Amino acid sequence: AYGTLTVRSLLDTREHCLNEFNFPDPYSKVKQKENGIALKCFQSVIESLDSLAWEERQFALVKGLLAGNVFDWGAKAVSE
């Protein structure tokens, strides 16, 4: 009745319930800490990407986006 059960659908359901019942994000402090660390690294990452040739840069960007999505979904192997 609700489609395929996936990790994404579970995460969306969790987010919906937290918002609907006004629960704070239980990972808020962790996210703030990780964002602070990421911001400290941002400039050097951008400079590193700028130094790559166009094709290498595209590959690095896609690889980073995919890794970020897997990490965001909480894959334990990726976070370790």
C-alpha positions in Angstrom: 0.0 0.0 0.0 2.9 2.4 0.7 5.4 1.2 -1.9 8.8 -0.4 -1.5 10.4 -0.4 2.0 13.8 1.1 1.6 16.3 2.8 3.9 15.3 6.1 2.4 11.6 5.5 3.1 12.4 4.6 6.7 14.5 7.8 7.1 11.8 9.9 5.6 9.2 8.3 7.9 11.4 9.0 10.9 11.9 12.6 9.9 8.2 13.1 9.3 7.3 11.7 12.7 9.9 13.9 14.5 8.5 17.0 12.7 4.8 16.1 13.2 5.2 15.5 16.9 7.6 18.4 17.5 10.5 16.2 18.6 13.9 17.8 18.4 16.5 16.2 16.1 18.3 13.7 18.4 21.4 14.1 16.2 21.5 17.9 16.3 24.7 18.2 18.5 26.5 15.6 16.4 25.5 17.4 13.2 26.7 20.7 14.6 30.1 19.2 15.5 30.5 17.6 12.1 29.5 20.8 10.3 32.1 22.7 12.3 34.8 20.2 11.3 33.7 20.2 7.7 33.9 24.0 7.5 37.4 24.0 8.8 38.4 21.6 5.9 36.3 23.4 3.2 38.9 25.8 1.9 41.6 23.1 1.5 39.2 20.8 -0.2 38.1 23.5 -2.7 41.7 24.3 -3.4 42.5 20.6 -3.9 39.6 20.3 -6.4 40.6 23.4 -8.2 44.1 21.9 -8.8 42.6 18.9 -10.6 42.1 18.6 -14.3 38.5 18.9 -15.4 37.8 15.1 -15.8 39.6 14.3 -12.5 37.6 17.0 -10.8 34.3 15.6 -12.0 35.2 12.2 -10.8 36.3 13.5 -7.4 33.0 15.5 -7.0 30.8 12.5 -7.8 32.8 10.3 -5.6 32.5 12.8 -2.7 28.8 13.2 -3.3 28.2 9.5 -3.2 30.3 9.0 -0.1 28.5 11.9 1.6 25.1 10.3 0.9 26.2 6.9 2.2 27.7 8.5 5.3 24.5 10.6 5.8 22.4 7.4 5.7 24.4 6.1 8.6 26.4 3.3 7.0 28.6 2.1 9.9 31.4 0.8 7.6 31.6 4.2 6.0 31.7 6.2 9.2 34.4 3.9 10.6 
